[in-house]
Amino acid sequence: MSYTSIVDLFKIGLGPSSSHTVGPMRAAALFVTELAQRTAFDAGLRVQVDLYGSLALTGIGHGTDRAVMLGLEGYRPDAIDPHEAEARVAAVRARRTLLLGGRAPIAFDPESAIVWHRSEVLAGHSNGMVVQAWRDGAMLLARTYYSVGGGFVEVEGARSERAEVREVPFAFASAAALIACAAERACDIAEIVLLDEDALRPRAQTLAYVDGILDAMTACTERGLATDGVLPGGLNVRRRASRIYRRYTERPSDPLAMMDYVNACAMAVNEENAAGGRVVTAPTNGAAGVLPAVLHYYRRFTDAPTRDGERRLLLTASAIGALYKANASISGAEVGCQGEVGVACSMAAGGLVAALGGSTAEVENAAEIGMEHSLGMTCDPIGGLVQVPCIERNAVGAVRAIHAARMAMEDAGDHVVSLDRVIAVMYRTGLDMQAAYKETSLGGLAVSVVEC
């Protein structure tokens, strides 16, 4: 069966969207890599990118065109500096030329070489794109890619990342199976994840990766808390995280100070994301603020936080996220924002319980509560930007995750709805949801608020 590794689920990338920025950049880079195996790069090559469905409808606001240009130049979202990215995109637009694979300058006018098919959806997924290359009128290569959420990319006609089979000792297909594995080994979920990851690489490398993700989340939060100004895109949305954080520091005795702190941390990350900064997909960019905010809550407001506790939080959250990816979806374009902020809330709730030393049953309960009260959440960003309501929604999701964790740890252990059941219901709800409410900007808040 498929296994989603923690290094796949948590990826460092550029904002503002994992499915509309990170995924298309990775797809374009994959295309260039394959093209290099077939032909020499020279000025005679021509490349065209056709975007379909949600990628076309909200791609401008999500920076999909920028991502495509960077990917064609061979950049990858986890390696490029945000400032370098802006400079490269500006150069392509100004010169109508890009460095294919970072090597050969070819003619590329974004206005004509990137085609937006806003009324067409490809069969494989609502986030579809076709990349073609030819020389002297002869087609050299054409590939269809699907950005299926969280930065994951599937290639039509090839083994997909979603279906990749890797041999691990505890390939759990459900929460019930995961709980059974933990009970059989008399260990927690985090240890099950580590045992599976041990089959892929030395444990020291896995822990180093986890620590790197934790540090990246921290750095992103700190940047957001220290930055003021107006976010790009035309909505004139002002950054608020720094102001909320200052209010928290000035009124530490406020009985709701903890909530201000969590709100500030979550919004700081998503303001960075909206500005095209470096964030961690957790499990997506649009939901990137939930887990870091809960991580900061664990550090500041719980007794005796430790690095081991932080690791357990992230490892456990990855197992929960993997269940959603395998049995439902983490794509807002496929199931609405319940698949993004809802899943992040579920992951963070279960992860927090694990960090606090809760039982496996309490972890499962917390994850279920986090999703149960996120069911039906639409994805209807105003202007196709990951700003309104996305930034505030991350703050609400983080607070809900903490609430869910506390409820679960006070529960008698007889909750009615299982995590497996709520994952199945979430997926059915997403499939039943009208397309207008799934990252198309054709319904909901996206058409109910006048853009100023």
C-alpha positions in Angstrom: 0.0 0.0 0.0 1.0 3.7 -0.3 3.1 5.2 2.5 3.4 9.0 2.9 6.7 9.8 4.6 7.2 12.7 6.9 9.7 14.2 4.5 7.0 14.2 1.8 4.2 15.6 4.0 6.2 18.5 5.6 8.1 20.3 2.8 9.7 23.7 2.8 8.5 25.9 0.0 7.4 29.3 -1.2 4.0 30.9 -0.6 1.3 31.5 -1.3 -0.1 28.0 -2.1 1.2 24.5 -2.0 -1.2 23.3 -4.7 -1.0 26.4 -6.9 2.6 27.5 -6.3 4.7 24.7 -5.0 3.1 21.9 -7.1 3.2 23.8 -10.4 6.8 24.8 -9.8 7.8 21.2 -9.1 5.8 20.0 -12.2 7.6 22.5 -14.4 11.0 21.5 -13.0 10.2 17.8 -13.6 9.3 18.6 -17.2 12.6 20.4 -17.7 14.5 17.5 -16.2 12.8 15.0 -18.5 13.2 17.3 -21.5 17.0 17.5 -20.9 17.2 13.7 -21.3 15.7 13.9 -24.8 17.2 17.0 -26.4 19.9 19.6 -26.2 18.8 23.0 -24.8 19.2 25.9 -27.3 17.4 29.0 -28.4 15.3 27.1 -30.9 13.2 25.4 -28.2 9.7 26.7 -27.4 7.7 25.8 -24.3 4.0 26.4 -23.6 2.1 25.8 -20.3 -1.7 25.3 -20.3 -3.5 25.7 -16.9 -6.9 24.2 -16.3 -9.7 24.3 -13.6 -8.7 25.8 -10.3 -5.2 26.5 -11.4 -6.6 28.7 -14.1 -9.4 30.3 -12.0 -7.3 31.3 -9.0 -3.8 30.9 -10.5 -3.0 34.7 -10.8 -3.8 35.4 -7.2 -1.9 32.2 -6.1 1.2 33.0 -8.2 0.9 30.0 -10.5 2.4 31.9 -13.4 5.4 32.9 -11.3 5.8 29.3 -10.1 5.8 28.0 -13.7 8.4 30.4 -14.8 10.7 29.5 -11.9 10.2 25.8 -12.4 11.0 26.0 -16.1 14.3 27.8 -15.1 15.0 24.7 -12.9 14.3 26.2 -9.5 12.8 24.1 -6.8 10.5 25.6 -4.1 12.6 24.3 -1.2 15.8 25.8 -2.5 15.1 29.2 -4.0 15.3 32.4 -1.9 12.0 34.4 -2.0 13.9 37.6 -3.1 15.8 35.7 -5.8 12.4 34.4 -7.0 11.0 37.8 -7.4 14.1 39.0 -9.3 14.0 36.1 -11.7 10.3 36.5 -12.4 10.7 40.2 -13.0 13.6 39.5 -15.5 11.5 37.0 -17.4 8.6 39.4 -17.7 10.9 42.3 -18.8 13.0 40.4 -21.3 10.4 37.9 -22.5 13.1 35.3 -22.2 13.8 32.6 -19.6 16.8 30.4 -18.9 15.4 26.9 -19.6 16.8 24.7 -16.9 19.1 27.5 -15.8 21.1 27.1 -19.0 19.6 28.1 -22.4 17.9 31.4 -23.0 14.7 30.8 -24.9 11.9 33.1 -26.0 9.1 33.0 -23.4 6.4 35.7 -23.3 4.3 34.9 -20.2 1.3 36.6 -21.8 1.1 34.0 -24.6 3.2 31.0 -23.4 1.0 30.5 -20.3 -2.6 29.8 -21.3 -5.4 30.0 -18.8 -8.3 27.6 -19.5 -10.8 28.9 -16.9 -13.8 27.0 -18.2 -12.1 23.6 -18.7 -11.2 21.0 -16.1 -9.0 18.0 -16.9 -10.3 14.5 -15.9 -7.6 13.7 -13.4 -8.0 16.6 -10.9 -9.3 20.1 -10.8 -5.6 21.3 -10.6 -4.4 20.3 -14.0 -1.6 21.6 -16.2 -0.1 20.5 -19.6 3.4 21.4 -20.5 4.7 21.1 -24.1 8.0 21.7 -25.8 8.8 21.8 -29.5 11.4 22.9 -32.0 10.7 24.0 -35.5 7.1 23.0 -35.2 7.9 19.4 -34.1 6.6 18.3 -30.7 9.5 17.0 -28.5 7.6 16.3 -25.3 4.2 16.9 -23.8 3.2 16.0 -20.2 0.0 16.4 -18.1 0.5 17.1 -14.4 -1.9 17.3 -11.5 -1.1 19.3 -8.4 -3.1 17.2 -5.9 -2.5 19.3 -2.7 0.3 19.8 -0.3 2.8 20.3 -3.1 2.3 16.7 -4.3 2.4 16.2 -8.1 1.0 13.4 -10.2 2.0 12.7 -13.8 -0.7 11.4 -16.1 0.3 7.9 -17.2 3.0 7.4 -14.7 3.2 6.1 -11.1 1.8 8.9 -8.9 3.2 10.2 -5.7 -0.1 9.5 -4.1 0.1 5.8 -5.1 3.8 5.2 -4.5 4.5 1.9 -2.7 7.3 1.8 -0.2 8.1 -1.1 2.1 7.7 -0.2 5.7 7.0 -2.4 8.7 3.8 -0.8 9.8 2.0 0.4 6.6 -1.2 1.5 8.4 -4.2 2.1 6.1 -6.5 3.4 8.9 -6.5 5.0 12.3 -7.7 1.7 13.7 -4.7 -0.1 12.2 -2.4 2.6 13.5 -3.7 2.3 17.0 -3.5 -1.5 16.8 0.2 -1.2 15.7 1.0 1.0 18.7 -0.8 -1.3 21.1 1.0 -4.4 19.7 4.4 -2.7 20.1 3.4 -1.1 23.4 4.6 2.3 22.1 3.1 5.6 20.9 2.2 6.7 17.4 5.4 8.8 17.1 7.5 5.7 17.6 5.5 3.8 15.0 6.3 6.6 12.5 10.0 6.5 13.4 10.0 2.7 12.9 8.5 3.1 9.5 10.9 5.9 8.6 13.8 3.7 9.8 13.1 1.5 6.7 13.7 4.5 4.4 16.8 6.1 6.0 18.9 6.1 9.3 17.0 7.4 12.2 19.5 10.2 12.8 18.6 11.6 9.4 14.9 11.5 10.1 15.3 13.3 13.4 17.6 15.9 11.8 14.8 16.5 9.2 12.2 16.8 11.9 14.4 19.3 13.7 14.9 21.2 10.5 11.2 21.5 10.0 10.6 22.6 13.5 13.3 25.3 13.1 11.9 26.4 9.8 8.4 26.8 11.4 10.0 28.8 14.2 11.9 31.1 11.8 8.8 31.7 9.7 6.8 32.6 12.7 9.4 35.0 14.0 9.7 36.7 10.6 6.0 37.2 10.5 5.8 38.5 14.1 8.4 41.1 13.3 7.0 42.4 10.0 4.4 45.1 9.3 3.0 46.4 6.1 0.5 45.7 3.4 0.3 42.3 1.6 0.7 42.1 -2.2 -2.2 41.3 -4.5 -4.4 44.4 -4.5 -6.8 43.7 -1.6 -4.7 46.1 0.6 -4.8 43.6 3.5 -2.6 44.9 6.3 -0.4 42.5 8.3 -1.8 42.2 11.8 0.2 39.5 13.5 2.9 41.9 14.8 0.2 44.2 16.3 -1.5 41.3 18.0 1.8 40.1 19.3 2.6 43.5 20.8 -0.7 43.6 22.5 0.0 40.2 24.0 3.4 41.4 25.3 1.9 44.6 26.8 -1.0 42.8 28.6 0.4 39.5 29.9 -2.1 39.4 32.7 -5.1 39.4 30.3 -7.0 36.2 30.9 -7.1 35.7 27.1 -3.5 36.5 26.5 -2.8 32.9 25.5 -5.4 33.2 22.7 -3.8 36.4 21.4 -0.4 34.7 21.3 -1.7 31.7 19.4 -3.6 34.0 17.0 -0.5 36.1 16.4 1.7 33.0 15.7 -0.8 31.5 13.2 -1.4 34.7 11.4 2.3 35.5 11.3 3.0 32.3 9.3 0.1 32.9 6.9 1.0 36.5 6.3 4.5 35.3 5.4 2.8 32.8 3.1 0.6 35.4 1.5 3.7 37.5 0.8 5.4 34.7 -1.0 7.8 33.9 1.8 9.3 30.6 2.9 6.9 28.4 4.8 6.4 24.7 5.7 3.5 22.9 4.0 1.7 21.5 7.0 0.0 19.9 5.2 -0.6 22.7 2.8 0.6 26.3 2.5 -2.9 27.7 3.0 -3.0 25.9 6.3 0.7 26.4 7.2 0.0 28.5 10.3 -1.9 26.0 12.4 0.8 23.6 13.4 3.5 26.3 14.1 1.0 28.2 16.3 0.2 25.0 18.3 3.9 24.3 18.5 4.5 27.7 20.0 1.6 27.2 22.4 3.2 23.9 23.6 6.5 25.8 24.2 5.1 28.7 26.1 2.0 27.6 27.9 2.5 23.9 28.9 4.6 22.5 31.7 8.1 21.4 31.0 8.1 21.4 27.1 11.0 19.5 25.6 12.5 19.0 22.1 11.4 15.4 22.4 7.9 16.6 22.9 8.1 18.8 19.9 9.3 15.9 17.8 6.4 13.7 19.1 4.0 16.5 18.1 5.3 16.6 14.5 5.7 12.9 14.1 2.2 12.2 15.4 0.8 14.9 13.2 2.4 13.4 10.2 0.7 10.1 10.8 -2.6 11.8 11.0 -2.0 13.8 7.9 -0.9 10.7 6.0 -4.3 9.1 6.9 -6.2 12.0 5.3 -4.0 12.0 2.2 -4.4 8.2 1.7 -8.1 8.0 2.5 -9.5 11.5 1.6 -7.7 14.6 0.3 -5.6 17.6 1.4 -6.5 19.7 -1.6 -8.8 22.7 -1.2 -9.6 22.4 -4.9 -10.9 18.9 -4.4 -12.7 19.0 -1.0 -12.7 22.6 0.2 -10.8 24.1 3.1 -11.8 21.2 5.4 -9.0 19.4 3.5 -6.5 22.1 4.4 -7.2 24.0 7.6 -9.5 21.2 8.8 -6.8 18.6 8.3 -4.2 20.9 9.9 -6.4 21.3 12.9 -6.9 17.6 13.2 -3.1 17.0 12.9 -2.2 19.7 15.4 -4.8 18.5 17.9 -3.5 14.9 17.9 0.1 16.1 17.8 -0.4 18.3 20.9 -1.9 15.4 22.9 1.1 13.3 22.0 3.5 16.1 23.0 1.7 16.3 26.4 2.1 12.6 27.0 -1.5 11.7 26.2 -2.6 8.2 25.3 -3.0 6.9 21.8 -6.8 6.8 22.3 -6.7 10.5 23.3 -4.6 11.4 20.3 -7.2 9.7 18.0 -10.0 11.4 19.8 -8.4 14.9 19.6 -7.7 14.4 15.8 -11.4 13.4 15.3 -12.7 16.4 17.2 -10.5 18.7 15.2 -12.0 17.6 12.0 -15.6 16.9 13.2 -16.0 20.6 13.8 -14.3 21.6 10.5 -16.6 19.6 8.3 -18.1 21.4 5.3 -15.5 24.3 5.4 -15.5 25.9 2.0 -12.5 27.3 0.1 -13.6 30.6 -1.3 -10.6 33.1 -1.2 -11.4 36.6 -2.2 -9.5 37.6 -5.3 -8.0 34.2 -5.6 -5.5 35.3 -2.9 -4.5 33.3 0.2 -5.5 36.2 2.4 -9.2 36.5 3.2 -10.4 34.4 4.9 -7.3 32.2 4.9 -5.1 34.1 7.4 -7.7 34.4 10.1 -8.9 30.9 9.5 -5.5 29.5 10.5 -5.7 31.3 13.8 -9.2 29.9 14.4 -8.0 26.4 13.4 -5.0 26.6 15.8 -7.2 27.6 18.8 -9.7 24.9 17.8 -6.9 22.3 17.8 -5.8 23.3 21.4 -9.5 23.1 22.4 -9.8 19.7 20.8 -6.7 18.4 22.6 -7.9 19.6 26.0 -11.3 18.1 25.4 -9.9 14.7 24.4 -7.6 14.5 27.4 -10.6 15.1 29.7 -12.7 12.6 27.9 -13.8 9.3 29.5 -12.7 7.4 26.3 -16.2 6.6 25.0 -16.5 9.2 22.1 -19.0 8.1 19.5 -17.3 9.1 16.2 -14.0 7.6 15.2 -11.2 9.3 13.3 -11.6 6.8 10.4 -15.3 7.6 10.2 -14.8 11.4 10.2 -12.1 11.1 7.5 -14.6 9.2 5.3 -17.3 11.7 6.0 -15.0 14.6 5.2 -14.1 13.1 1.9 -17.8 12.5 0.9 -18.7 16.0 2.0 -15.9 17.4 -0.2 -17.1 15.4 -3.2 -20.7 16.6 -2.6 -19.6 20.3 -2.3 -20.3 22.4 -5.3 -17.3 23.4 -7.4 -18.0 27.1 -6.7 -16.8 26.5 -3.1 -13.6 24.6 -3.9 -10.9 27.1 -4.6 -12.4 28.5 -7.8 -13.4 32.0 -6.5 -16.8 31.4 -8.1 -18.8 31.3 -5.0 -19.1 32.2 -1.3 -17.0 35.1 0.1 -15.1 35.3 -3.2 -18.2 36.8 -5.0 -19.9 38.3 -1.9 -17.3 40.9 -1.1 -16.5 43.9 -3.3 -12.7 44.0 -3.9 -11.3 47.4 -3.1 
